[in-house]
């Protein structure tokens, strides 16, 4: 039924917010495990909560930030694609150490009701691309930020995952 599909879980919420009971998250992860041929994408503003759970390898785990990176990936998630969504990019990414074990970075500008109020500084973007290239981390720049590169991560077997 879900073979080959990508499913963005709770795209309008945050499943890993402190207010979400562990039981609810475990029920969602049971569904992920029951559909190994689909890819389930999780995005949170609370990535420290990821360490409480074991994700099947068909789960991508990411966190959202607007500026300096702040989360170090847990080594138990080595079989998952791990990504960072920086949108809107509101500053230079100062601490590149946190990119260790990151498989993909998404960069975007402000969207929604605030679209155009916060401008993406081209120098921040260029500096980030230099570091991401050195680390060989694919980057997807959203159309609202110029869309000049739209790369995708590779799974642990080395297959690109568009």
N, CA, C and O of each residue as an XYZ file, in Angstrom:
648
protein
N       0.813     -1.197      0.000
C       0.000      0.000      0.000
C       0.858      1.263      0.000
O       0.571      2.188     -0.760
N       1.914      1.331      0.837
C       2.733      2.546      0.945
C       4.092      2.379      0.281
O       4.956      3.239      0.453
N       4.309      1.328     -0.455
C       5.623      1.024     -1.003
C       6.214      2.184     -1.797
O       5.588      2.695     -2.725
N       7.447      2.601     -1.418
C       8.167      3.639     -2.126
C       7.720      5.052     -1.836
O       8.300      5.995     -2.374
N       6.725      5.230     -1.017
C       6.212      6.568     -0.726
C       6.995      7.219      0.405
O       7.592      6.548      1.247
N       6.973      8.554      0.397
C       7.531      9.324      1.499
C       6.359      9.994      2.223
O       5.517     10.649      1.608
N       6.331      9.815      3.523
C       5.235     10.324      4.336
C       5.809     11.278      5.378
O       6.604     10.878      6.228
N       5.399     12.542      5.304
C       5.844     13.561      6.255
C       4.890     13.495      7.437
O       3.741     13.926      7.341
N       5.364     12.959      8.542
C       4.522     12.712      9.712
C       4.315     14.002     10.502
O       5.272     14.699     10.840
N       3.061     14.305     10.785
C       2.693     15.460     11.603
C       3.299     16.751     11.052
O       3.922     17.523     11.782
N       3.106     16.965      9.763
C       3.732     18.118      9.098
C       3.244     19.460      9.638
O       3.928     20.471      9.474
N       2.101     19.488     10.266
C       1.581     20.746     10.817
C       1.630     20.748     12.353
O       0.951     21.542     13.005
N       2.425     19.870     12.903
C       2.552     19.790     14.355
C       3.961     19.372     14.724
O       4.858     19.385     13.882
N       4.156     19.005     15.971
C       5.464     18.546     16.433
C       5.245     17.321     17.306
O       4.958     17.439     18.498
N       5.381     16.155     16.711
C       5.153     14.898     17.415
C       6.096     14.719     18.603
O       5.789     13.971     19.532
N       7.244     15.402     18.578
C       8.229     15.226     19.643
C       8.256     16.382     20.630
O       9.229     16.556     21.364
N       7.191     17.170     20.649
C       7.059     18.215     21.657
C       6.974     17.583     23.038
O       6.520     16.448     23.180
N       7.408     18.311     24.043
C       7.395     17.794     25.422
C       6.000     17.378     25.875
O       5.873     16.519     26.748
N       4.964     17.958     25.309
C       3.580     17.715     25.708
C       2.992     16.426     25.111
O       1.906     15.996     25.500
N       3.720     15.812     24.161
C       3.204     14.624     23.491
C       3.587     13.385     24.305
O       4.770     13.148     24.552
N       2.593     12.598     24.720
C       2.889     11.399     25.511
C       3.745     10.390     24.737
O       3.575     10.206     23.532
N       4.644      9.759     25.437
C       5.522      8.733     24.852
C       4.704      7.643     24.160
O       5.103      7.137     23.112
N       3.580      7.289     24.736
C       2.714      6.252     24.171
C       2.262      6.612     22.751
O       2.213      5.744     21.880
N       1.938      7.865     22.518
C       1.502      8.289     21.177
C       2.634      8.123     20.169
O       2.428      7.645     19.054
N       3.822      8.525     20.578
C       4.973      8.421     19.674
C       5.260      6.953     19.372
O       5.531      6.596     18.226
N       5.201      6.113     20.383
C       5.443      4.683     20.165
C       4.402      4.068     19.235
O       4.731      3.178     18.451
N       3.160      4.521     19.306
C       2.123      4.017     18.395
C       2.444      4.416     16.953
O       2.271      3.616     16.034
N       2.908      5.645     16.758
C       3.300      6.082     15.417
C       4.473      5.230     14.919
O       4.486      4.810     13.762
N       5.441      4.978     15.775
C       6.608      4.183     15.371
C       6.230      2.734     15.051
O       6.891      2.090     14.236
N       5.181      2.222     15.683
C       4.678      0.882     15.311
C       4.183      0.889     13.867
O       4.415     -0.067     13.127
N       3.514      1.947     13.472
C       3.041      2.074     12.090
C       4.220      2.155     11.129
O       4.197      1.547     10.059
N       5.253      2.910     11.514
C       6.455      3.016     10.675
C       7.077      1.631     10.484
O       7.451      1.260      9.371
N       7.183      0.882     11.560
C       7.769     -0.471     11.481
C       6.899     -1.414     10.640
O       7.420     -2.319      9.989
N       5.599     -1.209     10.651
C       4.678     -2.070      9.901
C       4.699     -1.789      8.400
O       4.129     -2.553      7.622
N       5.350     -0.700      7.987
C       5.408     -0.312      6.570
C       6.858     -0.041      6.159
O       7.220      1.099      5.868
N       7.689     -1.096      6.136
C       9.125     -0.906      5.900
C       9.493     -0.410      4.502
O      10.629      0.016      4.293
N       8.583     -0.450      3.554
C       8.918     -0.015      2.194
C       8.514      1.439      1.933
O       8.687      1.952      0.827
N       7.984      2.084      2.950
C       7.689      3.517      2.861
C       8.727      4.247      3.709
O       9.306      3.665      4.627
N       8.957      5.508      3.405
C       9.868      6.341      4.186
C       9.032      7.332      4.980
O       8.179      8.023      4.423
N       9.277      7.399      6.270
C       8.555      8.300      7.156
C       9.503      9.401      7.599
O      10.575      9.124      8.138
N       9.109     10.648      7.374
C       9.957     11.797      7.656
C       9.423     12.521      8.885
O       8.260     12.921      8.933
N      10.296     12.682      9.879
C       9.949     13.367     11.121
C      10.762     14.650     11.217
O      11.957     14.659     10.922
N      10.110     15.732     11.630
C      10.773     17.021     11.816
C      10.273     17.606     13.128
O       9.070     17.636     13.387
N      11.206     18.072     13.953
C      10.840     18.613     15.255
C      11.665     19.853     15.576
O      12.710     20.096     14.972
N      11.186     20.617     16.522
C      11.973     21.700     17.104
C      12.581     21.236     18.425
O      13.243     22.010     19.116
N      12.355     19.976     18.770
C      12.791     19.408     20.046
C      13.577     18.112     19.808
O      13.142     17.045     20.242
N      14.729     18.188     19.124
C      15.440     16.976     18.730
C      16.014     16.156     19.883
O      16.306     14.973     19.708
N      16.178     16.756     21.043
C      16.716     15.975     22.165
C      15.791     14.809     22.496
O      16.230     13.811     23.066
N      14.530     14.927     22.147
C      13.561     13.865     22.442
C      13.781     12.628     21.567
O      13.346     11.534     21.925
N      14.450     12.792     20.431
C      14.745     11.640     19.567
C      15.519     10.565     20.324
O      15.342      9.376     20.058
N      16.375     10.966     21.263
C      17.211      9.990     21.973
C      16.387      9.030     22.833
O      16.898      7.995     23.262
N      15.130      9.359     23.089
C      14.255      8.489     23.883
C      13.710      7.305     23.084
O      13.127      6.386     23.659
N      13.897      7.321     21.753
C      13.242      6.334     20.901
C      14.225      5.654     19.955
O      15.257      6.212     19.584
N      13.866      4.430     19.581
C      14.606      3.700     18.557
C      13.769      3.746     17.291
O      12.627      3.289     17.268
N      14.348      4.300     16.248
C      13.643      4.452     14.990
C      14.032      3.334     14.033
O      15.203      2.960     13.961
N      13.059      2.797     13.295
C      13.423      1.841     12.249
C      14.173      2.579     11.141
O      14.086      3.802     11.043
N      14.899      1.849     10.318
C      15.752      2.508      9.313
C      14.966      3.221      8.223
O      15.551      3.999      7.470
N      13.667      2.987      8.111
C      12.859      3.701      7.116
C      12.322      5.032      7.647
O      11.417      5.622      7.058
N      12.887      5.501      8.766
C      12.516      6.801      9.331
C      13.666      7.778      9.129
O      14.816      7.477      9.450
N      13.343      8.954      8.592
C      14.289     10.064      8.521
C      13.969     10.968      9.692
O      12.801     11.261      9.948
N      14.988     11.414     10.406
C      14.746     12.277     11.557
C      15.475     13.605     11.354
O      16.661     13.645     11.024
N      14.734     14.678     11.560
C      15.315     15.992     11.362
C      14.843     16.973     12.407
O      13.867     16.743     13.121
N      15.563     18.072     12.474
C      15.113     19.145     13.345
C      15.186     20.464     12.615
O      15.939     20.630     11.656
N      14.390     21.394     13.089
C      14.263     22.708     12.484
C      14.925     23.744     13.377
O      14.768     23.727     14.598
N      15.667     24.648     12.746
C      16.311     25.747     13.452
C      16.334     26.956     12.525
O      16.122     26.818     11.320
N      16.586     28.131     13.073
C      16.658     29.335     12.247
C      18.053     29.937     12.223
O      18.308     30.873     11.466
N      18.943     29.423     13.025
C      20.276     30.019     13.096
C      21.312     29.020     13.532
O      21.369     27.913     12.995
N      22.133     29.383     14.495
C      23.217     28.489     14.905
C      22.697     27.104     15.271
O      21.667     26.969     15.931
N      23.409     26.099     14.841
C      22.992     24.721     15.078
C      23.195     24.373     16.546
O      24.106     24.889     17.193
N      22.345     23.498     17.068
C      22.394     23.255     18.507
C      22.265     21.802     18.929
O      22.304     21.524     20.128
N      22.117     20.890     18.032
C      21.854     19.508     18.429
C      22.907     18.565     17.874
O      23.278     18.656     16.704
N      23.384     17.668     18.711
C      24.324     16.644     18.256
C      23.558     15.325     18.156
O      22.828     14.954     19.074
N      23.728     14.624     17.040
C      22.987     13.397     16.796
C      23.419     12.284     17.733
O      24.603     12.140     18.038
N      22.460     11.505     18.183
C      22.694     10.346     19.019
C      23.242      9.217     18.145
O      22.707      8.954     17.068
N      24.296      8.555     18.597
C      24.930      7.506     17.782
C      24.006      6.308     17.533
O      24.248      5.528     16.611
N      22.969      6.155     18.330
C      22.067      5.018     18.108
C      21.208      5.188     16.858
O      20.522      4.251     16.448
N      21.238      6.375     16.247
C      20.452      6.621     15.036
C      21.312      6.554     13.776
O      20.995      7.196     12.774
N      22.386      5.792     13.821
C      23.318      5.740     12.684
C      22.685      5.162     11.420
O      23.182      5.425     10.325
N      21.620      4.394     11.530
C      20.966      3.802     10.357
C      19.846      4.667      9.785
O      19.187      4.290      8.816
N      19.643      5.816     10.391
C      18.600      6.732      9.914
C      19.232      7.897      9.166
O      20.335      8.335      9.493
N      18.525      8.388      8.167
C      18.946      9.640      7.547
C      18.594     10.739      8.530
O      17.463     10.838      9.006
N      19.599     11.571      8.826
C      19.441     12.661      9.782
C      19.624     13.980      9.038
O      20.577     14.147      8.277
N      18.701     14.915      9.266
C      18.766     16.166      8.520
C      18.431     17.358      9.397
O      17.828     17.235     10.463
N      18.849     18.522      8.902
C      18.579     19.782      9.580
C      17.869     20.691      8.583
O      18.313     20.849      7.446
N      16.778     21.277      9.016
C      16.048     22.250      8.206
C      16.314     23.628      8.796
O      15.889     23.929      9.911
N      17.018     24.458      8.043
C      17.347     25.799      8.512
C      16.458     26.764      7.745
O      16.805     27.217      6.654
N      15.304     27.072      8.330
C      14.401     28.004      7.666
C      13.451     28.662      8.656
O      12.827     27.999      9.483
N      13.363     29.926      8.553
C      14.171     30.757      7.677
C      15.603     30.863      8.221
O      15.812     30.913      9.433
N      16.565     30.895      7.328
C      17.955     31.066      7.742
C      18.114     32.507      8.194
O      18.064     33.435      7.386
N      18.308     32.684      9.503
C      18.329     34.036     10.068
C      19.690     34.402     10.639
O      19.808     35.360     11.403
N      20.707     33.653     10.276
C      22.040     33.962     10.779
C      23.051     32.996     10.219
O      22.709     31.991      9.595
N      24.291     33.321     10.453
C      25.381     32.457     10.029
C      25.330     31.187     10.880
O      25.002     31.241     12.066
N      25.649     30.071     10.282
C      25.709     28.814     11.038
C      27.066     28.800     11.719
O      28.070     28.443     11.102
N      27.100     29.182     12.974
C      28.379     29.394     13.635
C      29.037     28.122     14.138
O      30.265     28.039     14.142
N      28.282     27.145     14.556
C      28.884     25.965     15.145
C      28.737     24.774     14.200
O      27.776     24.009     14.284
N      29.692     24.636     13.316
C      29.636     23.579     12.319
C      29.926     22.196     12.905
O      29.721     21.184     12.234
N      30.395     22.149     14.134
C      30.671     20.851     14.760
C      29.409     19.999     14.820
O      29.477     18.770     14.770
N      28.255     20.659     14.928
C      27.005     19.921     15.026
C      26.557     19.305     13.708
O      25.552     18.596     13.660
N      27.291     19.571     12.653
C      26.962     18.938     11.370
C      27.494     17.513     11.298
O      27.163     16.779     10.367
N      28.308     17.113     12.262
C      28.844     15.758     12.303
C      27.687     14.759     12.304
O      26.749     14.894     13.089
N      27.752     13.782     11.447
C      26.726     12.737     11.296
C      25.420     13.242     10.686
O      24.404     12.550     10.749
N      25.431     14.422     10.104
C      24.249     14.939      9.411
C      24.312     14.489      7.959
O      25.354     14.603      7.314
N      23.194     13.978      7.445
C      23.143     13.441      6.079
C      22.577     14.421      5.063
O      22.725     14.217      3.859
N      21.930     15.483      5.535
C      21.245     16.382      4.605
C      20.937     17.684      5.318
O      20.634     17.690      6.511
N      21.013     18.792      4.583
C      20.634     20.097      5.121
C      19.674     20.763      4.139
O      19.913     20.783      2.931
N      18.595     21.301      4.675
C      17.610     22.049      3.894
C      17.717     23.508      4.336
O      17.736     23.802      5.531
N      17.786     24.417      3.364
C      17.863     25.844      3.684
C      16.711     26.557      2.984
O      16.441     26.324      1.806
N      16.041     27.427      3.728
C      14.932     28.176      3.156
C      14.873     29.587      3.690
O      15.567     29.940      4.644
N      14.038     30.385      3.065
C      13.783     31.759      3.495
C      12.460     31.788      4.252
O      11.786     30.765      4.377
N      12.100     32.944      4.746
C      10.828     33.115      5.457
C       9.670     32.824      4.509
O       9.723     33.172      3.329
N       8.634     32.190      5.022
C       7.452     31.900      4.211
C       6.207     32.226      5.028
O       6.298     32.677      6.170
N       5.069     31.998      4.441
C       3.811     32.255      5.138
C       3.527     33.733      5.295
O       3.886     34.532      4.430
N       2.884     34.106      6.392
C       2.484     35.491      6.624
C       3.669     36.446      6.734
O       3.532     37.639      6.464
N       4.824     35.932      7.125
C       6.017     36.785      7.296
C       6.908     36.793      6.054
O       7.992     37.375      6.080
N       6.474     36.169      4.992
C       7.272     36.094      3.768
C       7.769     37.480      3.355
O       6.995     38.431      3.252
N       9.072     37.567      3.124
C       9.670     38.823      2.687
C      10.088     39.753      3.811
O      10.814     40.717      3.569
N       9.644     39.485      5.045
C      10.012     40.358      6.169
C      11.420     40.062      6.676
O      12.102     40.955      7.177
N      11.847     38.830      6.549
C      13.192     38.439      6.947
C      13.916     37.997      5.685
O      13.543     37.004      5.061
N      14.931     38.723      5.322
C      15.677     38.419      4.097
C      16.801     37.439      4.387
O      17.470     37.532      5.416
N      17.000     36.512      3.483
C      18.108     35.569      3.586
C      19.371     36.281      3.120
O      19.448     36.745      1.983
N      20.354     36.365      4.002
C      21.618     37.014      3.670
C      22.420     36.085      2.766
O      22.742     34.962      3.152
N      22.735     36.550      1.583
C      23.454     35.732      0.614
C      24.815     35.284      1.140
O      25.265     34.188      0.806
N      25.478     36.103      1.954
C      26.789     35.711      2.497
C      26.652     34.529      3.444
O      27.489     33.626      3.429
N      25.588     34.519      4.285
C      25.354     33.378      5.170
C      25.179     32.112      4.343
O      25.736     31.062      4.663
N      24.398     32.226      3.277
C      24.145     31.080      2.418
C      25.444     30.597      1.775
O      25.719     29.397      1.778
N      26.239     31.500      1.231
C      27.493     31.115      0.585
C      28.463     30.490      1.582
O      29.128     29.505      1.262
N      28.554     31.052      2.788
C      29.433     30.483      3.823
C      28.983     29.072      4.202
O      29.806     28.174      4.378
N      27.674     28.890      4.323
C      27.143     27.564      4.656
C      27.461     26.568      3.549
O      27.842     25.432      3.835
N      27.313     26.971      2.298
C      27.589     26.064      1.179
C      29.051     25.649      1.140
O      29.353     24.507      0.797
N      29.963     26.550      1.483
C      31.391     26.195      1.514
C      31.631     25.082      2.525
O      32.310     24.100      2.224
N      31.073     25.235      3.724
C      31.259     24.226      4.769
C      30.566     22.919      4.398
O      31.144     21.845      4.562
N      29.338     23.000      3.901
C      28.602     21.788      3.533
C      29.327     21.030      2.423
O      29.355     19.800      2.428
N      29.907     21.752      1.480
C      30.676     21.103      0.414
C      31.912     20.405      0.977
O      32.223     19.280      0.586
N      32.616     21.068      1.895
C      33.812     20.461      2.509
C      33.449     19.179      3.241
O      34.203     18.206      3.220
N      32.295     19.183      3.886
C      31.847     18.010      4.641
C      31.102     16.997      3.775
O      30.710     15.930      4.248
N      30.909     17.344      2.497
C      30.196     16.481      1.547
C      28.775     16.162      2.007
O      28.307     15.029      1.894
N      28.106     17.182      2.526
C      26.713     17.047      2.951
C      25.833     17.641      1.865
O      25.978     18.819      1.538
N      24.920     16.852      1.295
C      24.019     17.407      0.282
C      23.115     18.474      0.881
O      22.720     18.399      2.044
N      22.799     19.468      0.058
C      21.977     20.579      0.525
C      20.835     20.809     -0.451
O      21.012     20.767     -1.669
N      19.673     21.051      0.108
C      18.490     21.370     -0.688
C      18.114     22.797     -0.346
O      17.686     23.083      0.772
N      18.272     23.694     -1.309
C      17.892     25.085     -1.101
C      16.497     25.260     -1.688
O      16.277     25.068     -2.884
N      15.572     25.625     -0.829
C      14.186     25.775     -1.270
C      14.053     26.896     -2.293
O      14.870     27.816     -2.344
N      13.022     26.798     -3.092
C      12.780     27.815     -4.123
C      12.671     29.212     -3.535
O      13.078     30.186     -4.168
N      12.124     29.320     -2.329
C      11.971     30.643     -1.716
C      13.310     31.252     -1.294
O      13.366     32.412     -0.886
N      14.392     30.463     -1.393
C      15.740     30.950     -1.066
C      16.635     30.930     -2.304
O      17.857     31.025     -2.196
N      16.032     30.810     -3.450
C      16.792     30.841     -4.699
C      16.862     29.508     -5.416
O      17.080     29.472     -6.627
N      16.680     28.404     -4.692
C      16.634     27.077     -5.307
C      17.832     26.722     -6.167
O      17.709     25.922     -7.095
N      19.014     27.314     -5.870
C      20.179     27.096     -6.738
C      20.754     25.690     -6.660
O      21.445     25.253     -7.580
N      20.477     24.980     -5.575
C      20.906     23.579     -5.452
C      19.791     22.799     -4.789
O      19.218     23.237     -3.791
N      19.490     21.651     -5.344
C      18.456     20.811     -4.754
C      18.945     19.374     -4.776
O      18.553     18.571     -5.623
N      19.822     19.071     -3.811
C      20.420     17.749     -3.683
C      19.660     16.956     -2.622
O      18.933     17.509     -1.798
N      19.857     15.646     -2.676
C      19.154     14.753     -1.751
C      20.162     13.871     -1.021
O      21.280     13.665     -1.494
N      19.754     13.350      0.142
C      20.670     12.498      0.914
C      20.804     11.112      0.312
O      20.002     10.687     -0.519
N      21.844     10.423      0.759
C      22.031      9.020      0.391
C      21.705      8.167      1.603
O      21.976      8.549      2.742
N      21.120      7.005      1.342
C      20.860      6.098      2.441
C      22.177      5.410      2.816
O      23.172      5.568      2.108
N      22.199      4.642      3.926
C      23.448      4.003      4.341
C      24.065      3.078      3.288
O      25.253      2.766      3.369
N      23.287      2.639      2.313
C      23.825      1.782      1.241
C      24.393      2.614      0.090
O      24.898      2.049     -0.880
N      24.320      3.942      0.181
C      24.881      4.809     -0.858
C      23.944      5.121     -1.995
O      24.396      5.552     -3.056
N      22.640      4.917     -1.813
C      21.650      5.206     -2.834
C      21.038      6.581     -2.569
O      20.604      6.859     -1.451
N      21.000      7.450     -3.596
C      20.392      8.768     -3.427
C      18.902      8.604     -3.202
O      18.249      7.808     -3.878
N      18.363      9.353     -2.257
C      16.960      9.254     -1.857
C      16.184     10.524     -2.190
O      15.964     11.346     -1.300
N      15.761     10.715     -3.438
C      14.985     11.929     -3.758
C      13.596     11.906     -3.128
O      12.824     12.849     -3.302
